Amino acid sequence: MTTTRARYLKGADRTAAQARAKDLYEQGATIRAVAEQMGRSYSGTYALLVEAGVVFRAPGGKRKKAG
């Protein structure tokens, strides 16, 4: 299997990627799903979201209360 590395984003491209990642995440996508849709690594996508000022959800998704 051959993989190619995503290029480093700078300037307007990085700003646009931050906005897209933030929009996808705020629509309910997981960080992993955002990374997959954008063709980027998990850690690279996480960095874009941090730079975009995203308030992260608690890990694990919604949980049902016992009882």
Legacy VTK file of the C-alpha trace (Angstrom):
# vtk DataFile Version 3.0
C-alpha trace
ASCII
DATASET POLYDATA
POINTS 67 float
0.000 0.000 0.000
1.385 3.376 -0.995
0.441 6.504 0.906
1.230 10.121 0.238
1.782 12.705 2.903
-0.572 15.646 3.067
1.229 18.882 2.394
1.751 21.374 5.179
-0.980 24.005 5.096
-0.036 27.679 5.293
-1.810 31.018 5.068
-5.245 31.100 3.458
-5.213 27.325 2.834
-4.684 26.650 6.539
-7.372 29.157 7.536
-9.835 27.514 5.124
-8.955 24.041 6.449
-9.484 25.232 10.032
-12.917 26.594 9.140
-13.919 23.392 7.326
-12.689 21.161 10.155
-14.503 23.298 12.734
-17.731 23.201 10.725
-17.621 19.406 10.346
-16.811 18.889 14.032
-19.555 21.249 15.192
-22.034 19.366 12.981
-21.293 16.285 15.098
-18.480 14.506 13.260
-15.737 12.941 15.368
-12.163 14.156 15.038
-11.325 10.884 13.299
-14.215 11.342 10.833
-13.157 14.932 10.125
-9.584 13.767 9.502
-10.790 11.048 7.123
-13.041 13.436 5.174
-10.236 15.968 4.832
-7.523 13.413 4.006
-5.404 14.440 6.981
-3.983 12.697 10.040
-5.826 12.623 13.362
-3.155 14.726 15.069
-2.991 17.223 12.203
-6.776 17.598 12.283
-6.740 17.988 16.061
-4.191 20.804 15.673
-6.411 22.551 13.104
-9.373 22.312 15.488
-7.352 23.725 18.401
-6.177 26.616 16.229
-9.793 27.217 15.152
-10.820 27.624 18.808
-13.098 24.578 18.974
-14.578 23.625 22.342
-14.202 19.860 22.373
-16.927 17.433 23.395
-16.247 14.906 26.136
-14.781 11.687 24.731
-16.970 8.626 24.354
-20.119 10.155 22.956
-23.465 10.279 24.672
-24.059 7.776 27.423
-27.338 6.567 28.793
-27.998 7.000 32.486
-28.492 3.821 34.462
-31.948 3.201 35.803
LINES 1 68
67 0 1 2 3 4 5 6 7 8 9 10 11 12 13 14 15 16 17 18 19 20 21 22 23 24 25 26 27 28 29 30 31 32 33 34 35 36 37 38 39 40 41 42 43 44 45 46 47 48 49 50 51 52 53 54 55 56 57 58 59 60 61 62 63 64 65 66
